[in-house]
């Protein structure tokens, strides 16, 4: 066999090896329905939680519990969704995800509203974000991120899991591209989101190994326009992070809502929501750990403006 023949054989072997994984990525079969199920979405008084709740209602969940600490905003969101989707029963429930007592009450309320037979979709969306100078930041601020972003979804999932296993269902954890790569000032936030992704991966593996009728998913938006945490921090500090969006991509809240629905329907373990295919950066970072050093050392005008905007936010949030 000549050189060309050998190359063709190697190429054919590689295509055969990767054809099934690529098929599952690009043309996965639908294996689950969202319609008719019962859903609980945390952090739904504003932001991504509102978009996620609307996406689930549009898809046809039968009952929907919205939770947050601010009952006035929560009730307003619930009323809007009820008007838009009158066939969906929407229940606003005031709850603090960092309180185990509240979590137990939330589970009891869900079982009361849903009944014990309705398959449950739990979306752990509630979160906080601080972009800080680590050495100067109050340790309580870092603890708050870990408590809300990591411990809270683990605790709430643990509280719901017996009911989800019994009735079948899904858990969707809202991570971030910071689950894959930590940016300037995001070290505490990234720690919580790296941890959430690890929790999701491990729990998904356990559910599959034990053949429980439960799937686990992680949806990871990057910079979000209009309703994202970074957008909120930029508006309150006056920082212009559009240069960061231009380099690293962006999405809109409804994209995350659609990703939640499709992650369940097509059983995607992970879904990065972003206009730029940044998974390649995550893969490069894993293969070549100095990739992060390289990105942090870029000196082009756009990168410098992005870093300056993040520093502005860090200065304001570290206080």
ZICORPE-V19497 format. One record per pair of residues at least 12 apart in sequence whose ideal C-beta (glycine too) atoms are under 10 Angstrom apart, sorted by the first residue. I is the first residue (numbers start at 1). GAP is how many residues later the second one is. D is the distance in Angstrom with one decimal. If there is no record, write none. Layout:
{{I/GAP/D} {I/GAP/D}}
This chain:
{{24/242/8.9} {24/243/9.1} {24/244/9.0} {25/243/8.7} {27/239/9.5} {28/234/9.1} {28/237/9.0} {28/238/4.3} {28/239/7.1} {28/240/7.1} {29/236/9.8} {29/237/7.3} {29/238/8.8} {30/232/9.1} {30/234/9.8} {30/235/5.1} {30/236/5.8} {30/237/8.7} {31/184/8.6} {31/233/9.3} {31/234/7.5} {31/235/6.9} {31/236/5.0} {32/87/9.1} {32/89/9.7} {32/136/9.4} {32/137/9.6} {32/138/7.1} {32/181/9.9} {32/183/7.0} {32/231/9.6} {32/232/5.5} {32/233/5.5} {32/234/7.9} {32/235/6.4} {33/26/8.7} {33/27/8.5} {33/86/9.0} {33/231/8.5} {33/232/7.0} {34/21/8.9} {34/22/6.5} {34/23/10.0} {34/24/9.5} {34/25/4.2} {34/26/6.6} {34/27/6.2} {34/85/9.6} {34/87/7.0} {34/136/8.6} {34/226/9.0} {34/227/5.7} {34/228/9.3} {34/230/5.6} {34/231/6.3} {35/21/9.9} {35/24/6.1} {35/25/3.6} {35/26/7.2} {35/27/8.0} {35/230/9.7} {36/23/9.8} {36/24/6.6} {36/25/7.3} {36/26/5.3} {36/27/9.6} {36/82/8.1} {36/83/8.0} {37/19/8.6} {37/22/9.1} {37/23/8.6} {37/24/5.5} {37/25/6.8} {37/26/8.5} {37/27/9.8} {37/77/9.2} {37/81/6.6} {37/82/4.5} {37/83/7.1} {37/84/5.5} {37/130/9.3} {37/131/8.9} {37/132/7.0} {37/133/8.0} {37/227/8.6} {38/18/9.9} {38/23/6.5} {38/24/6.1} {38/25/4.4} {38/26/7.5} {38/27/7.8} {38/51/9.0} {38/72/7.3} {38/73/9.8} {38/75/7.7} {38/76/4.1} {38/77/8.2} {38/79/9.6} {38/80/4.1} {38/81/6.9} {38/82/5.5} {38/83/7.0} {38/84/9.8} {38/129/8.5} {38/131/8.3} {39/13/9.0} {39/14/7.8} {39/17/4.9} {39/18/8.5} {39/20/9.4} {39/22/4.7} {39/23/8.9} {39/24/7.4} {39/25/5.1} {39/26/7.1} {39/27/9.2} {39/49/9.3} {39/51/9.9} {39/71/9.5} {39/75/9.2} {39/79/9.7} {39/80/9.6} {39/81/7.4} {39/82/4.1} {39/83/7.7} {39/84/6.7} {39/130/9.1} {39/131/9.0} {39/133/9.4} {39/221/9.5} {39/225/9.8} {40/13/10.0} {40/16/9.9} {40/23/9.4} {40/24/7.9} {40/25/4.5} {40/26/8.3} {40/27/6.8} {40/51/9.4} {40/53/8.5} {40/55/9.6} {40/66/7.2} {40/67/8.9} {40/69/9.2} {40/70/5.7} {40/73/9.6} {40/74/8.8} {40/80/6.9} {40/81/7.2} {40/82/5.2} {40/83/6.9} {40/84/9.2} {40/116/8.6} {40/120/7.5} {40/129/9.9} {41/12/4.9} {41/13/9.9} {41/14/9.7} {41/15/6.9} {41/16/9.9} {41/20/9.8} {41/23/7.2} {41/24/7.3} {41/25/5.9} {41/26/7.1} {41/27/9.4} {41/80/8.3} {41/81/8.3} {41/82/4.4} {41/83/8.8} {41/84/5.9} {41/85/9.0} {41/131/9.0} {41/133/9.5} {41/216/10.0} {41/219/8.7} {42/23/9.3} {42/24/8.5} {42/25/5.0} {42/26/7.3} {42/51/9.9} {42/53/7.7} {42/54/9.8} {42/55/5.3} {42/61/9.8} {42/64/8.7} {42/80/8.3} {42/81/6.8} {42/82/5.8} {42/83/5.3} {42/84/4.0} {42/85/8.8} {42/106/9.8} {42/110/8.0} {42/111/7.9} {42/114/7.0} {42/132/8.9} {43/23/9.2} {43/24/7.5} {43/25/5.8} {43/26/9.1} {43/31/9.9} {43/54/7.5} {43/80/8.8} {43/81/8.4} {43/82/4.4} {43/83/3.2} {43/84/6.5} {43/85/9.4} {43/105/9.0} {43/109/9.7} {43/131/8.2} {44/20/9.1} {44/21/8.9} {44/22/4.0} {44/23/6.4} {44/24/5.5} {44/29/8.9} {44/30/6.5} {44/33/5.9} {44/34/8.2} {44/37/9.1} {44/46/9.9} {44/48/8.2} {44/49/9.7} {44/79/8.9} {44/81/7.2} {44/82/8.4} {45/21/7.9} {45/22/8.8} {45/23/3.7} {45/24/7.5} {45/25/4.8} {45/26/8.4} {45/27/8.4} {45/28/3.9} {45/29/4.8} {45/30/9.2} {45/31/8.4} {45/32/6.4} {45/33/9.8} {45/47/9.0} {45/49/9.6} {45/81/9.4} {46/22/8.0} {46/24/8.3} {46/27/6.2} {46/28/9.3} {46/30/9.8} {46/31/7.8} {46/181/7.1} {46/186/9.0} {47/21/10.0} {47/78/8.3} {47/79/9.8} {47/80/9.2} {47/177/8.2} {47/179/9.1} {47/180/4.5} {47/181/7.1} {47/182/7.4} {47/184/9.1} {47/185/7.7} {47/206/7.0} {47/209/9.6} {48/75/9.8} {48/77/6.0} {48/78/9.9} {48/79/8.7} {48/126/6.6} {48/171/9.3} {48/173/7.1} {48/176/6.8} {48/179/6.1} {48/180/7.0} {48/181/8.6} {48/203/9.9} {48/204/10.0} {48/205/5.4} {48/206/9.7} {48/207/9.7} {48/208/5.2} {48/209/7.8} {48/212/9.3} {48/225/9.7} {49/17/7.5} {49/18/8.8} {49/19/7.2} {49/25/9.5} {49/28/8.1} {49/74/8.0} {49/76/4.6} {49/77/7.2} {49/78/9.4} {49/125/8.5} {49/178/9.1} {49/204/9.1} {49/207/9.5} {49/208/9.5} {50/16/8.7} {50/23/9.4} {50/24/10.0} {50/26/9.9} {50/27/5.5} {50/30/8.3} {50/31/8.4} {50/75/9.7} {50/177/7.4} {50/203/7.2} {50/204/10.0} {50/207/8.7} {51/74/9.6} {51/173/9.4} {51/175/9.4} {51/176/6.9} {51/201/8.1} {51/202/3.5} {51/203/5.2} {51/204/8.3} {51/205/5.9} {51/206/4.1} {51/207/8.8} {51/209/8.9} {52/14/9.9} {52/71/5.7} {52/73/5.9} {52/120/8.3} {52/122/7.6} {52/167/8.7} {52/201/8.2} {52/202/9.4} {52/204/6.4} {52/205/4.8} {52/206/9.5} {52/207/9.0} {52/208/5.2} {52/209/8.7} {53/12/9.4} {53/13/5.7} {53/24/7.0} {53/25/8.5} {53/27/9.6} {53/28/6.0} {53/32/9.9} {53/35/9.5} {53/37/8.1} {53/70/8.3} {53/72/8.9} {53/204/7.9} {53/207/9.6} {54/23/9.0} {54/26/8.4} {54/27/6.2} {54/30/7.2} {54/31/8.1} {54/199/8.9} {54/200/7.8} {54/203/6.1} {55/68/9.9} {55/198/9.3} {55/199/7.0} {55/200/9.7} {55/201/8.2} {55/202/3.0} {55/203/5.9} {55/204/8.7} {55/205/6.1} {55/206/5.1} {55/207/9.4} {56/25/9.2} {56/29/9.4} {56/32/8.4} {56/65/6.9} {56/67/7.7} {56/116/9.7} {56/201/7.6} {56/204/7.1} {56/205/6.7} {56/208/9.1} {57/24/5.2} {57/25/8.7} {57/27/7.0} {57/28/4.2} {57/30/8.9} {57/31/4.7} {57/33/7.3} {57/200/9.7} {58/23/9.4} {58/26/8.1} {58/27/6.6} {58/30/9.0} {58/196/9.8} {58/199/8.3} {58/200/9.5} {58/203/8.2} {59/26/9.6} {59/29/9.7} {59/62/9.9} {59/198/9.3} {59/199/9.4} {59/201/9.3} {59/202/5.1} {59/203/9.6} {59/205/8.8} {59/206/8.3} {60/25/8.3} {60/27/7.7} {60/28/7.6} {61/24/9.0} {61/26/9.8} {61/27/6.2} {61/28/9.2} {61/29/9.5} {61/57/9.5} {61/58/9.8} {61/60/6.9} {61/200/9.7} {62/25/8.0} {62/26/6.9} {62/27/6.8} {62/52/8.5} {62/56/6.9} {62/57/9.8} {63/25/7.2} {63/26/4.6} {63/27/7.9} {63/28/7.2} {63/47/8.8} {63/50/6.0} {63/51/5.6} {63/52/8.9} {63/55/6.9} {63/57/9.8} {64/14/8.3} {64/17/7.1} {64/18/9.2} {64/21/8.7} {64/24/5.6} {64/25/7.0} {64/26/4.9} {64/27/7.1} {64/28/9.7} {64/49/9.5} {64/50/9.9} {64/57/9.1} {65/13/9.3} {65/24/9.4} {65/25/8.0} {65/26/4.9} {65/27/8.0} {65/28/5.5} {65/30/9.1} {65/41/7.6} {65/44/7.1} {65/45/5.8} {65/48/6.5} {65/49/8.1} {65/55/9.7} {65/57/9.7} {66/12/5.4} {66/15/7.7} {66/24/6.6} {66/25/7.1} {66/26/5.1} {66/27/7.0} {66/28/9.9} {66/29/9.7} {67/24/9.3} {67/25/7.8} {67/26/5.0} {67/27/7.4} {67/28/4.4} {67/29/8.9} {67/30/7.4} {67/35/8.7} {67/36/9.7} {67/39/6.3} {67/42/9.2} {67/43/9.6} {67/58/9.4} {67/59/7.6} {67/89/9.3} {68/24/8.2} {68/25/8.7} {68/26/7.2} {68/27/7.4} {68/28/8.8} {68/29/8.9} {68/57/9.7} {68/58/7.2} {69/25/6.6} {69/26/7.4} {69/27/5.4} {69/28/8.7} {69/29/9.5} {69/30/9.7} {69/33/9.2} {69/57/8.8} {70/24/7.9} {71/21/6.7} {71/22/8.7} {71/23/4.3} {71/24/9.6} {72/20/9.6} {72/22/9.7} {73/19/9.3} {74/17/10.0} {74/18/4.3} {74/19/7.8} {74/20/6.7} {74/21/9.3} {75/15/9.9} {75/17/4.9} {75/19/9.1} {76/16/8.8} {77/13/8.7} {77/15/7.4} {78/12/4.6} {78/13/7.2} {78/14/4.1} {78/15/9.3} {79/13/8.5} {89/24/7.6} {89/25/9.4} {91/18/7.6} {91/19/8.8} {91/21/9.7} {91/22/5.5} {91/23/9.5} {93/12/8.5} {93/13/6.3} {93/16/5.6} {93/17/8.4} {93/20/8.7} {94/12/9.7} {95/14/8.4} {95/31/9.2} {95/61/9.2} {96/30/9.0} {96/52/9.2} {96/56/8.6} {97/27/7.8} {97/28/9.4} {97/29/4.8} {97/30/9.1} {97/50/9.1} {97/51/6.6} {97/52/9.7} {97/54/9.1} {97/55/4.0} {97/56/7.3} {97/58/7.8} {97/59/5.8} {98/28/8.7} {98/30/9.8} {98/46/8.4} {98/49/5.0} {98/50/5.5} {98/51/9.9} {98/53/7.2} {98/54/5.0} {98/57/8.2} {98/58/9.5} {99/53/8.7} {99/56/9.0} {99/57/10.0} {100/51/9.7} {100/52/9.4} {100/55/5.8} {100/56/8.9} {100/58/9.4} {100/59/7.6} {102/50/9.9} {102/54/9.2} {102/57/9.9} {103/49/8.0} {103/52/5.9} {103/53/4.9} {103/54/9.5} {103/55/8.5} {103/56/4.7} {103/57/8.3} {104/51/9.7} {104/52/9.7} {104/55/6.0} {105/54/9.7} {106/16/10.0} {106/50/7.4} {106/53/7.6} {106/54/8.3} {107/13/9.7} {107/15/9.8} {107/49/8.3} {107/52/5.0} {107/53/5.6} {107/54/9.7} {107/55/8.8} {107/56/6.6} {107/57/10.0} {108/51/9.7} {108/55/10.0} {110/12/8.8} {110/49/9.9} {110/50/7.5} {110/53/7.5} {111/49/9.6} {111/52/6.2} {111/56/9.3} {114/49/8.7} {114/53/8.2} {115/52/8.7} {116/47/7.3} {116/50/7.0} {116/51/6.4} {117/49/8.9} {117/50/5.9} {117/51/9.6} {118/45/9.8} {118/49/6.2} {118/50/9.5} {118/51/8.7} {119/45/8.1} {119/47/9.9} {119/48/5.3} {119/49/4.6} {119/50/4.6} {119/51/7.9} {119/94/8.2} {119/95/9.5} {120/40/6.7} {120/41/9.8} {120/43/6.3} {120/44/4.9} {120/45/9.8} {120/46/9.3} {120/47/5.9} {120/48/8.0} {120/49/3.9} {120/50/7.7} {120/51/8.8} {120/94/9.2} {121/43/8.8} {121/48/5.9} {121/49/4.9} {121/50/8.0} {121/51/7.0} {121/94/9.9} {121/139/8.6} {121/140/9.6} {121/143/6.7} {122/31/8.9} {122/34/7.2} {122/35/6.5} {122/37/9.6} {122/38/5.3} {122/39/8.9} {122/41/9.5} {122/42/6.7} {122/47/7.1} {122/48/7.3} {122/49/4.9} {122/50/7.2} {122/51/9.0} {122/92/9.8} {122/94/9.8} {123/30/9.6} {123/47/8.7} {123/48/8.0} {123/49/4.7} {123/50/8.1} {123/51/6.9} {123/94/9.4} {123/96/8.7} {123/134/9.9} {123/137/6.2} {123/141/9.5} {124/25/9.3} {124/28/7.5} {124/29/3.6} {124/30/8.7} {124/31/10.0} {124/32/6.3} {124/33/6.7} {124/36/9.7} {124/47/7.1} {124/48/7.1} {124/49/4.8} {124/50/6.4} {124/51/9.5} {124/72/7.9} {124/75/9.7} {124/76/9.3} {124/94/9.7} {125/28/8.9} {125/47/8.2} {125/48/8.5} {125/49/4.4} {125/94/9.0} {125/131/8.8} {125/135/8.6} {126/22/6.4} {126/23/8.3} {126/26/6.6} {126/27/7.8} {126/30/8.8} {126/48/8.5} {127/18/8.1} {127/21/6.0} {127/22/4.8} {127/23/9.4} {127/25/8.5} {127/26/8.6} {127/46/10.0} {127/47/6.8} {127/48/9.1} {127/49/8.2} {127/62/8.7} {127/65/7.9} {127/66/8.5} {127/69/9.0} {127/102/7.3} {128/13/9.0} {128/16/6.1} {128/17/5.7} {128/18/9.9} {128/19/8.8} {128/20/4.9} {128/21/6.5} {128/24/9.9} {128/61/8.4} {128/64/8.9} {128/101/7.7} {129/16/7.2} {129/19/9.7} {129/20/8.1} {129/47/8.2} {129/49/8.7} {129/57/8.2} {129/59/9.2} {129/60/5.3} {129/63/9.1} {129/64/9.4} {129/99/8.9} {129/100/3.9} {129/101/7.2} {129/103/8.5} {129/104/7.0} {129/184/9.8} {129/188/8.9} {130/12/7.6} {130/14/7.7} {130/15/6.0} {130/55/8.5} {130/56/9.0} {130/58/6.5} {130/59/6.6} {130/99/9.2} {130/103/8.4} {130/183/9.1} {130/184/9.1} {130/187/5.0} {130/188/8.3} {131/52/8.3} {131/53/7.9} {131/54/3.9} {131/55/6.0} {131/56/9.3} {131/57/8.9} {131/58/7.1} {131/98/9.1} {131/99/7.9} {131/102/6.5} {131/106/9.4} {131/108/9.5} {131/179/6.3} {131/180/9.2} {131/181/9.6} {131/182/4.7} {131/183/5.3} {131/184/9.8} {131/185/8.9} {131/186/5.5} {131/187/8.7} {132/13/9.5} {132/53/6.0} {132/54/9.0} {132/55/8.2} {132/56/6.8} {132/57/8.9} {132/181/8.7} {132/182/5.7} {132/183/9.2} {132/184/9.4} {132/185/5.1} {132/186/4.5} {132/187/9.2} {133/51/10.0} {133/52/7.1} {133/54/9.9} {133/178/8.7} {133/181/5.3} {133/182/7.6} {133/184/8.7} {133/185/4.7} {134/51/8.1} {134/53/5.5} {134/54/7.1} {134/180/9.3} {134/184/8.8} {135/183/9.3} {136/178/9.2} {136/179/9.7} {136/182/5.1} {136/183/8.9} {137/48/9.4} {137/50/9.4} {137/51/7.4} {137/177/8.8} {137/180/7.9} {137/181/5.0} {137/182/9.2} {138/180/8.2} {138/181/8.9} {139/49/9.6} {141/47/7.6} {141/176/7.9} {141/177/8.3} {141/178/9.7} {142/45/8.6} {142/46/4.2} {142/47/9.1} {142/49/8.2} {142/50/9.1} {143/45/8.9} {144/44/9.1} {144/48/9.8} {145/43/5.1} {145/44/5.7} {145/45/9.7} {145/46/7.8} {145/47/5.1} {145/48/9.3} {146/42/7.3} {146/43/9.5} {146/45/6.9} {146/46/5.3} {146/49/7.9} {147/45/8.8} {148/44/8.0} {149/24/9.9} {149/25/9.4} {149/26/9.0} {149/27/8.9} {149/29/9.9} {149/39/9.1} {149/40/7.2} {149/42/8.8} {149/43/3.5} {149/44/6.6} {149/46/8.1} {149/47/6.6} {150/23/9.9} {150/41/7.8} {150/42/4.3} {150/43/8.0} {150/44/9.0} {150/45/4.6} {150/46/5.7} {150/48/9.6} {150/49/7.6} {151/41/8.7} {151/44/9.0} {152/40/9.7} {152/44/10.0} {153/18/8.6} {153/20/5.7} {153/21/8.5} {153/22/9.7} {153/39/9.5} {153/42/9.7} {153/43/6.3} {153/46/7.5} {153/47/9.0} {154/19/9.3} {154/41/8.5} {154/42/8.1} {154/45/5.8} {154/49/9.0} {156/15/9.4} {157/14/5.6} {157/16/8.0} {157/42/8.0} {157/43/9.3} {157/46/7.3} {157/59/8.6} {158/45/9.7} {161/42/8.6} {161/46/9.2} {161/51/9.0} {161/53/7.7} {164/43/9.4} {164/48/8.5} {164/49/8.7} {164/50/5.5} {164/51/9.9} {165/42/8.1} {165/45/8.8} {165/47/5.0} {165/48/7.3} {165/49/5.8} {166/46/9.6} {166/47/9.2} {166/48/9.9} {167/46/8.5} {167/47/9.6} {168/44/8.3} {168/45/3.7} {168/46/6.7} {168/47/9.2} {169/43/9.8} {169/44/7.6} {169/45/5.9} {169/46/8.1} {169/95/9.3} {170/43/9.7} {170/44/6.9} {170/45/5.0} {170/46/7.5} {170/47/6.8} {170/90/9.4} {170/93/8.3} {170/94/4.9} {170/95/9.8} {170/97/9.0} {171/28/9.9} {171/29/7.8} {171/32/7.2} {171/33/8.7} {171/36/8.8} {171/43/7.0} {171/44/7.6} {171/45/5.0} {171/46/7.2} {171/47/9.6} {171/93/9.7} {172/28/8.9} {172/43/9.0} {172/44/8.0} {172/45/4.7} {172/46/7.6} {172/47/6.1} {172/87/8.9} {172/88/5.2} {172/89/9.3} {172/91/6.1} {172/92/6.8} {172/99/9.3} {173/20/9.3} {173/23/5.3} {173/24/7.8} {173/26/7.3} {173/27/5.0} {173/30/9.0} {173/43/7.5} {173/44/7.1} {173/45/5.0} {173/46/7.5} {173/47/9.2} {174/19/9.2} {174/22/8.3} {174/43/9.8} {174/44/7.9} {174/45/5.5} {174/46/7.9} {174/47/7.6} {174/82/7.3} {174/85/9.4} {174/86/7.8} {174/99/9.7} {175/17/9.1} {175/18/4.9} {175/19/8.6} {175/20/9.6} {175/21/5.2} {175/22/5.3} {175/24/9.8} {175/25/7.6} {175/42/9.9} {175/43/4.8} {175/44/6.7} {175/45/4.2} {175/46/8.2} {175/95/8.3} {175/96/9.5} {175/97/9.0} {175/98/10.0} {176/13/7.3} {176/14/7.9} {176/16/8.9} {176/17/4.6} {176/18/9.5} {176/20/8.6} {176/21/9.1} {176/42/9.6} {176/43/9.4} {176/44/5.5} {176/45/6.4} {176/46/7.5} {176/47/9.6} {176/48/9.4} {176/52/9.4} {176/53/8.6} {176/54/9.4} {176/96/9.5} {176/97/9.6} {177/13/9.4} {177/16/8.5} {177/43/5.5} {177/44/7.1} {177/45/4.2} {177/46/8.1} {177/71/7.7} {177/72/8.7} {177/74/9.9} {177/95/6.3} {177/96/8.6} {177/97/6.5} {177/99/9.9} {177/101/5.9} {177/102/9.0} {177/104/8.6} {177/105/7.9} {178/12/4.3} {178/13/9.0} {178/14/8.5} {178/15/4.6} {178/16/7.6} {178/18/9.9} {178/19/9.6} {178/42/8.2} {178/43/9.9} {178/44/8.7} {179/13/9.1} {179/14/4.1} {179/15/5.7} {179/16/8.7} {179/17/6.5} {179/18/4.1} {179/19/8.8} {179/21/9.0} {179/39/6.8} {179/40/9.8} {179/41/5.1} {179/91/8.5} {179/93/8.8} {179/103/8.8} {180/13/8.5} {180/14/8.0} {180/17/7.6} {180/40/6.9} {180/42/9.7} {180/90/9.1} {180/92/7.5} {180/98/7.8} {180/99/7.6} {180/101/7.7} {180/102/3.9} {180/103/9.1} {180/105/7.4} {180/106/8.7} {181/13/9.5} {181/41/9.8} {181/67/9.4} {181/97/7.7} {181/100/6.1} {181/101/5.7} {181/103/9.5} {181/104/5.7} {181/105/9.7} {181/110/8.4} {181/111/6.6} {181/114/8.1} {182/12/7.7} {182/103/9.7} {182/110/7.4} {182/114/10.0} {183/39/10.0} {183/40/9.8} {183/47/9.8} {183/61/8.4} {183/65/8.3} {183/109/9.0} {183/112/8.6} {183/113/8.5} {183/123/9.0} {183/124/9.2} {183/127/7.0} {184/60/9.7} {184/111/9.6} {184/112/6.8} {184/122/8.5} {184/123/5.9} {184/125/9.8} {184/126/4.8} {184/127/7.4} {184/129/9.6} {184/130/7.5} {185/122/9.4} {185/125/5.3} {185/126/7.5} {185/128/6.9} {185/129/4.3} {185/130/9.7} {185/132/7.9} {185/133/8.7} {186/44/9.5} {186/124/8.4} {186/128/9.5} {189/40/8.7} {193/25/9.2} {193/27/7.7} {196/22/7.0} {196/24/9.4} {197/21/5.3} {197/23/7.5} {197/72/9.9} {197/73/7.5} {198/20/9.6} {199/17/8.7} {199/19/8.9} {200/16/5.2} {200/17/7.1} {200/18/4.3} {200/19/9.8} {200/69/7.7} {200/70/8.0} {201/15/8.0} {201/17/7.7} {201/68/7.3} {201/69/8.3} {202/14/8.8} {203/12/10.0} {203/13/4.9} {204/12/3.8} {204/13/7.7} {204/14/8.7} {204/63/9.7} {204/65/6.0} {204/66/9.6} {205/64/9.6} {208/61/10.0} {215/48/8.6} {215/49/7.0} {215/52/5.6} {215/53/9.3} {215/54/8.6} {216/47/9.7} {216/51/9.9} {216/53/7.6} {217/42/9.0} {217/43/7.8} {217/45/9.6} {217/46/4.1} {217/47/6.7} {217/49/9.8} {217/50/7.8} {217/51/6.1} {217/52/6.4} {217/53/7.4} {217/54/7.1} {218/45/8.2} {218/50/9.0} {218/51/7.1} {218/52/5.1} {218/53/7.3} {218/54/9.3} {219/36/9.7} {219/37/6.2} {219/38/9.4} {219/39/9.7} {219/40/4.7} {219/41/5.6} {219/42/9.9} {219/43/9.3} {219/44/5.8} {219/49/8.6} {219/51/8.0} {219/52/4.9} {219/53/8.3} {219/54/6.4} {220/36/9.2} {220/39/8.7} {220/50/6.8} {220/51/6.8} {220/52/4.9} {220/53/6.6} {220/54/8.3} {220/58/9.4} {220/59/9.4} {220/62/9.5} {221/29/9.0} {221/30/5.4} {221/31/9.4} {221/32/8.6} {221/34/7.3} {221/35/5.0} {221/38/7.8} {221/50/9.2} {221/51/7.9} {221/52/4.2} {221/53/6.9} {222/22/9.3} {222/23/8.6} {222/26/6.1} {222/27/5.5} {222/28/6.6} {222/29/6.4} {222/50/7.2} {222/51/6.9} {222/52/4.0} {222/53/8.1} {222/54/7.7} {222/56/6.2} {223/18/7.0} {223/19/9.4} {223/21/6.0} {223/22/5.1} {223/23/9.9} {223/24/9.6} {223/25/6.4} {223/26/6.9} {223/27/4.8} {223/28/7.5} {223/51/7.9} {223/52/9.2} {223/53/9.8} {224/21/9.4} {224/26/6.9} {224/27/5.6} {224/28/6.9} {224/29/6.4} {224/31/8.3} {224/32/7.1} {224/49/8.2} {224/50/9.4} {225/17/9.5} {225/20/7.3} {225/25/5.4} {225/26/7.2} {225/27/5.4} {225/28/8.1} {225/30/9.6} {225/50/9.8} {226/24/9.8} {226/25/9.9} {226/26/6.1} {226/27/6.3} {226/28/9.6} {227/25/8.0} {227/26/4.5} {227/27/9.6} {227/29/9.1} {228/13/10.0} {228/22/8.5} {228/23/8.2} {228/24/8.9} {228/25/7.6} {228/28/8.9} {230/14/7.8} {230/15/8.9} {230/20/9.4} {230/79/9.7} {230/80/9.1} {230/83/8.1} {231/14/9.2} {231/19/9.2} {231/22/9.9} {233/76/9.9} {233/77/9.6} {233/79/9.5} {233/80/5.1} {233/81/9.8} {233/83/7.9} {233/84/6.9} {234/75/7.1} {234/76/9.6} {234/78/8.6} {234/79/6.8} {236/77/8.8} {236/80/7.5} {236/81/9.3} {237/72/8.8} {237/75/5.7} {237/76/5.1} {237/77/9.3} {237/78/8.0} {237/79/4.3} {237/80/7.6} {238/71/9.5} {238/74/7.1} {238/75/9.4} {238/78/8.5} {239/67/10.0} {239/69/8.2} {239/70/4.3} {239/71/7.4} {239/72/8.4} {239/73/4.0} {239/74/5.0} {239/75/9.4} {239/76/9.2} {239/77/8.0} {240/65/7.5} {240/66/9.4} {240/68/8.8} {240/69/5.5} {240/72/8.4} {241/64/9.0} {241/65/6.9} {241/67/9.9} {241/68/4.6} {241/69/7.2} {241/71/9.0} {241/72/7.7} {242/60/9.7} {242/63/8.6} {242/64/8.9} {242/67/8.2} {243/58/8.3} {243/59/5.0} {243/60/7.8} {243/61/8.5} {243/62/4.0} {243/63/4.4} {243/64/8.9} {243/65/8.5} {243/66/6.6} {243/67/9.9} {244/58/8.7} {244/59/9.0} {244/61/8.3} {244/62/4.0} {244/63/8.6} {244/65/6.3} {244/66/7.1} {245/30/8.5} {245/31/9.4} {245/61/8.7} {246/30/9.4} {246/56/6.1} {246/59/9.1} {246/60/8.1} {247/29/8.1} {247/48/9.4} {247/51/8.8} {247/53/8.9} {247/55/5.5} {247/56/6.5} {247/58/9.3} {247/59/5.9} {248/26/7.6} {248/27/9.2} {248/28/6.2} {248/30/6.3} {248/33/8.3} {248/47/9.3} {248/55/9.9} {248/58/7.8} {249/23/9.5} {249/24/9.5} {249/25/4.3} {249/26/4.2} {249/27/3.0} {249/28/8.1} {249/29/6.1} {250/23/9.6} {250/24/7.1} {250/25/5.5} {250/26/8.2} {251/21/9.4} {251/22/4.8} {251/23/5.6} {251/24/6.2} {251/25/9.8} {252/21/9.2} {252/23/9.4} {253/20/9.8} {255/16/10.0} {255/18/5.1} {255/19/8.5} {255/20/8.7} {256/15/9.0} {256/17/5.2} {257/16/9.6} {258/13/9.6} {258/15/8.4} {259/12/4.6} {259/13/8.6} {259/14/4.9} {260/13/9.4} {270/12/9.9} {281/14/7.5}}
